[in-house]
Amino acid sequence: MKHDGFPIEVLSSYYVNGLIGMIKMWLDEGMVYTPHYMANAAKKILGTKIQIDSQNIDLSDFFVD
């Protein structure tokens, strides 16, 4: 099964690992945000439909000066 040309396994791995990373960061930093806030943040992040035009991205876009 594919979505926008990507295997569903790749997309689901991306989302799951991103969510786990966000939770890990929250726990490591002492849970400074409420669970309700974090749940809403995750819902908003996972719910966005941001599409990136690969023609407008270059390797230098991944680095910060």
PyMOL Python script that loads the backbone (N, CA, C, O; Angstrom):
from pymol import cmd

cmd.read_pdbstr("""\
ATOM      1  N   MET A   1       0.850  -1.179   0.000  1.00  0.00           N
ATOM      2  CA  MET A   1       0.000   0.000   0.000  1.00  0.00           C
ATOM      3  C   MET A   1       0.894   1.241   0.000  1.00  0.00           C
ATOM      4  O   MET A   1       1.882   1.298   0.732  1.00  0.00           O
ATOM      5  N   LYS A   2       0.545   2.235  -0.823  1.00  0.00           N
ATOM      6  CA  LYS A   2       1.339   3.447  -0.924  1.00  0.00           C
ATOM      7  C   LYS A   2       0.460   4.679  -0.743  1.00  0.00           C
ATOM      8  O   LYS A   2      -0.735   4.659  -1.040  1.00  0.00           O
ATOM      9  N   HIS A   3       1.071   5.741  -0.254  1.00  0.00           N
ATOM     10  CA  HIS A   3       0.404   7.029  -0.104  1.00  0.00           C
ATOM     11  C   HIS A   3       1.347   8.087  -0.639  1.00  0.00           C
ATOM     12  O   HIS A   3       2.461   8.232  -0.136  1.00  0.00           O
ATOM     13  N   ASP A   4       0.925   8.825  -1.643  1.00  0.00           N
ATOM     14  CA  ASP A   4       1.762   9.834  -2.302  1.00  0.00           C
ATOM     15  C   ASP A   4       3.079   9.243  -2.777  1.00  0.00           C
ATOM     16  O   ASP A   4       4.104   9.924  -2.770  1.00  0.00           O
ATOM     17  N   GLY A   5       3.058   7.982  -3.190  1.00  0.00           N
ATOM     18  CA  GLY A   5       4.252   7.341  -3.727  1.00  0.00           C
ATOM     19  C   GLY A   5       5.161   6.708  -2.683  1.00  0.00           C
ATOM     20  O   GLY A   5       6.159   6.085  -3.046  1.00  0.00           O
ATOM     21  N   PHE A   6       4.850   6.845  -1.408  1.00  0.00           N
ATOM     22  CA  PHE A   6       5.674   6.273  -0.346  1.00  0.00           C
ATOM     23  C   PHE A   6       4.999   5.029   0.221  1.00  0.00           C
ATOM     24  O   PHE A   6       3.783   5.017   0.412  1.00  0.00           O
ATOM     25  N   PRO A   7       5.772   3.988   0.490  1.00  0.00           N
ATOM     26  CA  PRO A   7       5.184   2.817   1.154  1.00  0.00           C
ATOM     27  C   PRO A   7       4.619   3.217   2.523  1.00  0.00           C
ATOM     28  O   PRO A   7       5.225   4.011   3.243  1.00  0.00           O
ATOM     29  N   ILE A   8       3.483   2.673   2.866  1.00  0.00           N
ATOM     30  CA  ILE A   8       2.825   3.017   4.128  1.00  0.00           C
ATOM     31  C   ILE A   8       3.721   2.711   5.324  1.00  0.00           C
ATOM     32  O   ILE A   8       3.630   3.383   6.352  1.00  0.00           O
ATOM     33  N   GLU A   9       4.594   1.694   5.199  1.00  0.00           N
ATOM     34  CA  GLU A   9       5.505   1.351   6.299  1.00  0.00           C
ATOM     35  C   GLU A   9       6.488   2.489   6.565  1.00  0.00           C
ATOM     36  O   GLU A   9       6.821   2.763   7.718  1.00  0.00           O
ATOM     37  N   VAL A  10       6.949   3.148   5.512  1.00  0.00           N
ATOM     38  CA  VAL A  10       7.887   4.262   5.668  1.00  0.00           C
ATOM     39  C   VAL A  10       7.191   5.442   6.342  1.00  0.00           C
ATOM     40  O   VAL A  10       7.738   6.046   7.265  1.00  0.00           O
ATOM     41  N   LEU A  11       5.995   5.765   5.886  1.00  0.00           N
ATOM     42  CA  LEU A  11       5.256   6.880   6.471  1.00  0.00           C
ATOM     43  C   LEU A  11       4.888   6.621   7.921  1.00  0.00           C
ATOM     44  O   LEU A  11       5.038   7.505   8.765  1.00  0.00           O
ATOM     45  N   SER A  12       4.412   5.431   8.219  1.00  0.00           N
ATOM     46  CA  SER A  12       4.020   5.143   9.595  1.00  0.00           C
ATOM     47  C   SER A  12       5.228   5.134  10.516  1.00  0.00           C
ATOM     48  O   SER A  12       5.132   5.563  11.666  1.00  0.00           O
ATOM     49  N   SER A  13       6.359   4.653  10.031  1.00  0.00           N
ATOM     50  CA  SER A  13       7.583   4.678  10.824  1.00  0.00           C
ATOM     51  C   SER A  13       7.996   6.112  11.141  1.00  0.00           C
ATOM     52  O   SER A  13       8.408   6.416  12.260  1.00  0.00           O
ATOM     53  N   TYR A  14       7.881   6.983  10.154  1.00  0.00           N
ATOM     54  CA  TYR A  14       8.223   8.398  10.332  1.00  0.00           C
ATOM     55  C   TYR A  14       7.361   9.022  11.427  1.00  0.00           C
ATOM     56  O   TYR A  14       7.881   9.675  12.332  1.00  0.00           O
ATOM     57  N   TYR A  15       6.047   8.823  11.347  1.00  0.00           N
ATOM     58  CA  TYR A  15       5.143   9.414  12.325  1.00  0.00           C
ATOM     59  C   TYR A  15       5.319   8.822  13.718  1.00  0.00           C
ATOM     60  O   TYR A  15       5.333   9.554  14.708  1.00  0.00           O
ATOM     61  N   VAL A  16       5.452   7.514  13.798  1.00  0.00           N
ATOM     62  CA  VAL A  16       5.596   6.861  15.101  1.00  0.00           C
ATOM     63  C   VAL A  16       6.894   7.284  15.780  1.00  0.00           C
ATOM     64  O   VAL A  16       6.899   7.609  16.967  1.00  0.00           O
ATOM     65  N   ASN A  17       7.993   7.279  15.031  1.00  0.00           N
ATOM     66  CA  ASN A  17       9.271   7.674  15.622  1.00  0.00           C
ATOM     67  C   ASN A  17       9.289   9.146  16.008  1.00  0.00           C
ATOM     68  O   ASN A  17       9.904   9.517  17.008  1.00  0.00           O
ATOM     69  N   GLY A  18       8.625   9.984  15.231  1.00  0.00           N
ATOM     70  CA  GLY A  18       8.521  11.401  15.586  1.00  0.00           C
ATOM     71  C   GLY A  18       7.734  11.594  16.871  1.00  0.00           C
ATOM     72  O   GLY A  18       8.118  12.389  17.729  1.00  0.00           O
ATOM     73  N   LEU A  19       6.635  10.867  17.005  1.00  0.00           N
ATOM     74  CA  LEU A  19       5.810  10.964  18.200  1.00  0.00           C
ATOM     75  C   LEU A  19       6.555  10.433  19.426  1.00  0.00           C
ATOM     76  O   LEU A  19       6.515  11.046  20.492  1.00  0.00           O
ATOM     77  N   ILE A  20       7.225   9.309  19.276  1.00  0.00           N
ATOM     78  CA  ILE A  20       8.003   8.752  20.394  1.00  0.00           C
ATOM     79  C   ILE A  20       9.137   9.707  20.780  1.00  0.00           C
ATOM     80  O   ILE A  20       9.420   9.885  21.964  1.00  0.00           O
ATOM     81  N   GLY A  21       9.781  10.313  19.795  1.00  0.00           N
ATOM     82  CA  GLY A  21      10.833  11.289  20.078  1.00  0.00           C
ATOM     83  C   GLY A  21      10.302  12.486  20.838  1.00  0.00           C
ATOM     84  O   GLY A  21      10.958  12.986  21.751  1.00  0.00           O
ATOM     85  N   MET A  22       9.117  12.951  20.468  1.00  0.00           N
ATOM     86  CA  MET A  22       8.502  14.083  21.160  1.00  0.00           C
ATOM     87  C   MET A  22       8.187  13.722  22.617  1.00  0.00           C
ATOM     88  O   MET A  22       8.420  14.525  23.521  1.00  0.00           O
ATOM     89  N   ILE A  23       7.666  12.534  22.837  1.00  0.00           N
ATOM     90  CA  ILE A  23       7.347  12.081  24.195  1.00  0.00           C
ATOM     91  C   ILE A  23       8.626  11.917  25.011  1.00  0.00           C
ATOM     92  O   ILE A  23       8.665  12.295  26.182  1.00  0.00           O
ATOM     93  N   LYS A  24       9.663  11.362  24.407  1.00  0.00           N
ATOM     94  CA  LYS A  24      10.940  11.187  25.102  1.00  0.00           C
ATOM     95  C   LYS A  24      11.514  12.530  25.523  1.00  0.00           C
ATOM     96  O   LYS A  24      11.977  12.677  26.653  1.00  0.00           O
ATOM     97  N   MET A  25      11.489  13.510  24.629  1.00  0.00           N
ATOM     98  CA  MET A  25      11.976  14.840  24.949  1.00  0.00           C
ATOM     99  C   MET A  25      11.184  15.439  26.109  1.00  0.00           C
ATOM    100  O   MET A  25      11.758  16.048  27.011  1.00  0.00           O
ATOM    101  N   TRP A  26       9.877  15.267  26.079  1.00  0.00           N
ATOM    102  CA  TRP A  26       9.006  15.787  27.122  1.00  0.00           C
ATOM    103  C   TRP A  26       9.356  15.159  28.473  1.00  0.00           C
ATOM    104  O   TRP A  26       9.441  15.863  29.480  1.00  0.00           O
ATOM    105  N   LEU A  27       9.557  13.852  28.497  1.00  0.00           N
ATOM    106  CA  LEU A  27       9.915  13.168  29.741  1.00  0.00           C
ATOM    107  C   LEU A  27      11.312  13.561  30.212  1.00  0.00           C
ATOM    108  O   LEU A  27      11.519  13.813  31.399  1.00  0.00           O
ATOM    109  N   ASP A  28      12.276  13.616  29.284  1.00  0.00           N
ATOM    110  CA  ASP A  28      13.654  13.966  29.649  1.00  0.00           C
ATOM    111  C   ASP A  28      13.763  15.372  30.225  1.00  0.00           C
ATOM    112  O   ASP A  28      14.617  15.635  31.072  1.00  0.00           O
ATOM    113  N   GLU A  29      12.900  16.272  29.767  1.00  0.00           N
ATOM    114  CA  GLU A  29      12.957  17.654  30.241  1.00  0.00           C
ATOM    115  C   GLU A  29      12.055  17.905  31.440  1.00  0.00           C
ATOM    116  O   GLU A  29      11.791  19.055  31.791  1.00  0.00           O
ATOM    117  N   GLY A  30      11.588  16.847  32.062  1.00  0.00           N
ATOM    118  CA  GLY A  30      10.845  16.975  33.312  1.00  0.00           C
ATOM    119  C   GLY A  30       9.363  17.260  33.163  1.00  0.00           C
ATOM    120  O   GLY A  30       8.743  17.783  34.089  1.00  0.00           O
ATOM    121  N   MET A  31       8.786  16.932  32.029  1.00  0.00           N
ATOM    122  CA  MET A  31       7.351  17.088  31.787  1.00  0.00           C
ATOM    123  C   MET A  31       6.872  18.506  32.124  1.00  0.00           C
ATOM    124  O   MET A  31       5.905  18.689  32.863  1.00  0.00           O
ATOM    125  N   VAL A  32       7.570  19.501  31.567  1.00  0.00           N
ATOM    126  CA  VAL A  32       7.233  20.895  31.866  1.00  0.00           C
ATOM    127  C   VAL A  32       5.892  21.317  31.266  1.00  0.00           C
ATOM    128  O   VAL A  32       5.328  22.336  31.667  1.00  0.00           O
ATOM    129  N   TYR A  33       5.383  20.548  30.316  1.00  0.00           N
ATOM    130  CA  TYR A  33       4.072  20.826  29.731  1.00  0.00           C
ATOM    131  C   TYR A  33       3.074  19.803  30.252  1.00  0.00           C
ATOM    132  O   TYR A  33       3.445  18.677  30.582  1.00  0.00           O
ATOM    133  N   THR A  34       1.824  20.190  30.324  1.00  0.00           N
ATOM    134  CA  THR A  34       0.801  19.261  30.807  1.00  0.00           C
ATOM    135  C   THR A  34       0.563  18.162  29.765  1.00  0.00           C
ATOM    136  O   THR A  34       0.795  18.367  28.574  1.00  0.00           O
ATOM    137  N   PRO A  35       0.102  17.000  30.224  1.00  0.00           N
ATOM    138  CA  PRO A  35      -0.226  15.936  29.270  1.00  0.00           C
ATOM    139  C   PRO A  35      -1.268  16.397  28.242  1.00  0.00           C
ATOM    140  O   PRO A  35      -1.199  16.019  27.073  1.00  0.00           O
ATOM    141  N   HIS A  36      -2.224  17.208  28.680  1.00  0.00           N
ATOM    142  CA  HIS A  36      -3.257  17.714  27.774  1.00  0.00           C
ATOM    143  C   HIS A  36      -2.633  18.568  26.668  1.00  0.00           C
ATOM    144  O   HIS A  36      -2.999  18.444  25.499  1.00  0.00           O
ATOM    145  N   TYR A  37      -1.694  19.432  27.044  1.00  0.00           N
ATOM    146  CA  TYR A  37      -1.008  20.273  26.061  1.00  0.00           C
ATOM    147  C   TYR A  37      -0.243  19.417  25.055  1.00  0.00           C
ATOM    148  O   TYR A  37      -0.310  19.660  23.850  1.00  0.00           O
ATOM    149  N   MET A  38       0.482  18.416  25.550  1.00  0.00           N
ATOM    150  CA  MET A  38       1.273  17.559  24.675  1.00  0.00           C
ATOM    151  C   MET A  38       0.382  16.755  23.719  1.00  0.00           C
ATOM    152  O   MET A  38       0.718  16.578  22.548  1.00  0.00           O
ATOM    153  N   ALA A  39      -0.749  16.276  24.228  1.00  0.00           N
ATOM    154  CA  ALA A  39      -1.676  15.529  23.380  1.00  0.00           C
ATOM    155  C   ALA A  39      -2.221  16.423  22.269  1.00  0.00           C
ATOM    156  O   ALA A  39      -2.313  15.999  21.117  1.00  0.00           O
ATOM    157  N   ASN A  40      -2.581  17.656  22.612  1.00  0.00           N
ATOM    158  CA  ASN A  40      -3.077  18.585  21.598  1.00  0.00           C
ATOM    159  C   ASN A  40      -1.989  18.951  20.597  1.00  0.00           C
ATOM    160  O   ASN A  40      -2.267  19.070  19.404  1.00  0.00           O
ATOM    161  N   ALA A  41      -0.756  19.130  21.061  1.00  0.00           N
ATOM    162  CA  ALA A  41       0.360  19.445  20.165  1.00  0.00           C
ATOM    163  C   ALA A  41       0.583  18.290  19.186  1.00  0.00           C
ATOM    164  O   ALA A  41       0.756  18.517  17.989  1.00  0.00           O
ATOM    165  N   ALA A  42       0.579  17.067  19.685  1.00  0.00           N
ATOM    166  CA  ALA A  42       0.771  15.901  18.827  1.00  0.00           C
ATOM    167  C   ALA A  42      -0.354  15.798  17.804  1.00  0.00           C
ATOM    168  O   ALA A  42      -0.112  15.503  16.634  1.00  0.00           O
ATOM    169  N   LYS A  43      -1.578  16.041  18.246  1.00  0.00           N
ATOM    170  CA  LYS A  43      -2.727  15.979  17.348  1.00  0.00           C
ATOM    171  C   LYS A  43      -2.590  17.009  16.230  1.00  0.00           C
ATOM    172  O   LYS A  43      -2.867  16.707  15.069  1.00  0.00           O
ATOM    173  N   LYS A  44      -2.164  18.220  16.575  1.00  0.00           N
ATOM    174  CA  LYS A  44      -2.004  19.262  15.560  1.00  0.00           C
ATOM    175  C   LYS A  44      -0.867  18.919  14.600  1.00  0.00           C
ATOM    176  O   LYS A  44      -1.004  19.075  13.387  1.00  0.00           O
ATOM    177  N   ILE A  45       0.242  18.457  15.142  1.00  0.00           N
ATOM    178  CA  ILE A  45       1.389  18.123  14.302  1.00  0.00           C
ATOM    179  C   ILE A  45       1.055  16.984  13.352  1.00  0.00           C
ATOM    180  O   ILE A  45       1.344  17.062  12.158  1.00  0.00           O
ATOM    181  N   LEU A  46       0.452  15.934  13.875  1.00  0.00           N
ATOM    182  CA  LEU A  46       0.131  14.771  13.042  1.00  0.00           C
ATOM    183  C   LEU A  46      -1.001  15.062  12.069  1.00  0.00           C
ATOM    184  O   LEU A  46      -1.133  14.393  11.045  1.00  0.00           O
ATOM    185  N   GLY A  47      -1.811  16.053  12.387  1.00  0.00           N
ATOM    186  CA  GLY A  47      -2.946  16.383  11.539  1.00  0.00           C
ATOM    187  C   GLY A  47      -2.625  17.332  10.405  1.00  0.00           C
ATOM    188  O   GLY A  47      -3.453  17.527   9.515  1.00  0.00           O
ATOM    189  N   THR A  48      -1.436  17.931  10.414  1.00  0.00           N
ATOM    190  CA  THR A  48      -1.101  18.881   9.353  1.00  0.00           C
ATOM    191  C   THR A  48      -0.813  18.141   8.064  1.00  0.00           C
ATOM    192  O   THR A  48      -0.323  17.012   8.073  1.00  0.00           O
ATOM    193  N   LYS A  49      -1.112  18.771   6.995  1.00  0.00           N
ATOM    194  CA  LYS A  49      -0.892  18.188   5.669  1.00  0.00           C
ATOM    195  C   LYS A  49       0.142  19.027   4.925  1.00  0.00           C
ATOM    196  O   LYS A  49      -0.119  19.523   3.829  1.00  0.00           O
ATOM    197  N   ILE A  50       1.302  19.178   5.523  1.00  0.00           N
ATOM    198  CA  ILE A  50       2.355  19.979   4.912  1.00  0.00           C
ATOM    199  C   ILE A  50       2.992  19.176   3.794  1.00  0.00           C
ATOM    200  O   ILE A  50       3.465  18.060   4.007  1.00  0.00           O
ATOM    201  N   GLN A  51       3.001  19.749   2.613  1.00  0.00           N
ATOM    202  CA  GLN A  51       3.637  19.091   1.483  1.00  0.00           C
ATOM    203  C   GLN A  51       4.850  19.910   1.072  1.00  0.00           C
ATOM    204  O   GLN A  51       4.790  21.139   1.024  1.00  0.00           O
ATOM    205  N   ILE A  52       5.922  19.246   0.782  1.00  0.00           N
ATOM    206  CA  ILE A  52       7.158  19.897   0.409  1.00  0.00           C
ATOM    207  C   ILE A  52       7.428  19.634  -1.064  1.00  0.00           C
ATOM    208  O   ILE A  52       7.407  18.491  -1.519  1.00  0.00           O
ATOM    209  N   ASP A  53       7.677  20.684  -1.786  1.00  0.00           N
ATOM    210  CA  ASP A  53       8.020  20.562  -3.196  1.00  0.00           C
ATOM    211  C   ASP A  53       9.516  20.296  -3.286  1.00  0.00           C
ATOM    212  O   ASP A  53      10.322  21.185  -3.012  1.00  0.00           O
ATOM    213  N   SER A  54       9.887  19.092  -3.663  1.00  0.00           N
ATOM    214  CA  SER A  54      11.296  18.704  -3.664  1.00  0.00           C
ATOM    215  C   SER A  54      12.124  19.514  -4.650  1.00  0.00           C
ATOM    216  O   SER A  54      13.350  19.523  -4.549  1.00  0.00           O
ATOM    217  N   GLN A  55      11.503  20.182  -5.581  1.00  0.00           N
ATOM    218  CA  GLN A  55      12.231  21.010  -6.531  1.00  0.00           C
ATOM    219  C   GLN A  55      12.777  22.265  -5.856  1.00  0.00           C
ATOM    220  O   GLN A  55      13.741  22.856  -6.340  1.00  0.00           O
ATOM    221  N   ASN A  56      12.167  22.678  -4.737  1.00  0.00           N
ATOM    222  CA  ASN A  56      12.573  23.905  -4.058  1.00  0.00           C
ATOM    223  C   ASN A  56      13.476  23.646  -2.862  1.00  0.00           C
ATOM    224  O   ASN A  56      13.788  24.571  -2.113  1.00  0.00           O
ATOM    225  N   ILE A  57      13.898  22.408  -2.674  1.00  0.00           N
ATOM    226  CA  ILE A  57      14.739  22.066  -1.533  1.00  0.00           C
ATOM    227  C   ILE A  57      16.106  21.674  -2.029  1.00  0.00           C
ATOM    228  O   ILE A  57      16.252  20.979  -3.035  1.00  0.00           O
ATOM    229  N   ASP A  58      17.088  22.125  -1.317  1.00  0.00           N
ATOM    230  CA  ASP A  58      18.441  21.717  -1.642  1.00  0.00           C
ATOM    231  C   ASP A  58      19.124  21.331  -0.345  1.00  0.00           C
ATOM    232  O   ASP A  58      18.656  21.687   0.736  1.00  0.00           O
ATOM    233  N   LEU A  59      20.212  20.616  -0.444  1.00  0.00           N
ATOM    234  CA  LEU A  59      20.861  20.064   0.747  1.00  0.00           C
ATOM    235  C   LEU A  59      21.159  21.128   1.798  1.00  0.00           C
ATOM    236  O   LEU A  59      21.090  20.850   2.995  1.00  0.00           O
ATOM    237  N   SER A  60      21.487  22.334   1.369  1.00  0.00           N
ATOM    238  CA  SER A  60      21.810  23.391   2.327  1.00  0.00           C
ATOM    239  C   SER A  60      20.605  23.809   3.153  1.00  0.00           C
ATOM    240  O   SER A  60      20.777  24.432   4.201  1.00  0.00           O
ATOM    241  N   ASP A  61      19.384  23.487   2.717  1.00  0.00           N
ATOM    242  CA  ASP A  61      18.188  23.824   3.474  1.00  0.00           C
ATOM    243  C   ASP A  61      18.092  23.035   4.778  1.00  0.00           C
ATOM    244  O   ASP A  61      17.323  23.404   5.666  1.00  0.00           O
ATOM    245  N   PHE A  62      18.858  21.962   4.905  1.00  0.00           N
ATOM    246  CA  PHE A  62      18.803  21.142   6.103  1.00  0.00           C
ATOM    247  C   PHE A  62      19.763  21.612   7.184  1.00  0.00           C
ATOM    248  O   PHE A  62      19.792  21.042   8.274  1.00  0.00           O
ATOM    249  N   PHE A  63      20.544  22.637   6.900  1.00  0.00           N
ATOM    250  CA  PHE A  63      21.534  23.127   7.846  1.00  0.00           C
ATOM    251  C   PHE A  63      21.229  24.566   8.224  1.00  0.00           C
ATOM    252  O   PHE A  63      20.701  25.334   7.420  1.00  0.00           O
ATOM    253  N   VAL A  64      21.565  24.920   9.446  1.00  0.00           N
ATOM    254  CA  VAL A  64      21.338  26.267   9.953  1.00  0.00           C
ATOM    255  C   VAL A  64      22.682  26.972  10.044  1.00  0.00           C
ATOM    256  O   VAL A  64      23.675  26.392  10.483  1.00  0.00           O
ATOM    257  N   ASP A  65      22.698  28.239   9.619  1.00  0.00           N
ATOM    258  CA  ASP A  65      23.939  29.023   9.722  1.00  0.00           C
ATOM    259  C   ASP A  65      24.209  29.419  11.156  1.00  0.00           C
ATOM    260  O   ASP A  65      25.208  30.082  11.435  1.00  0.00           O
TER     261      ASP A  65
END
""", "prot")
cmd.dss("prot")
cmd.show_as("cartoon", "prot")
cmd.util.cbc("prot")
cmd.orient("prot")
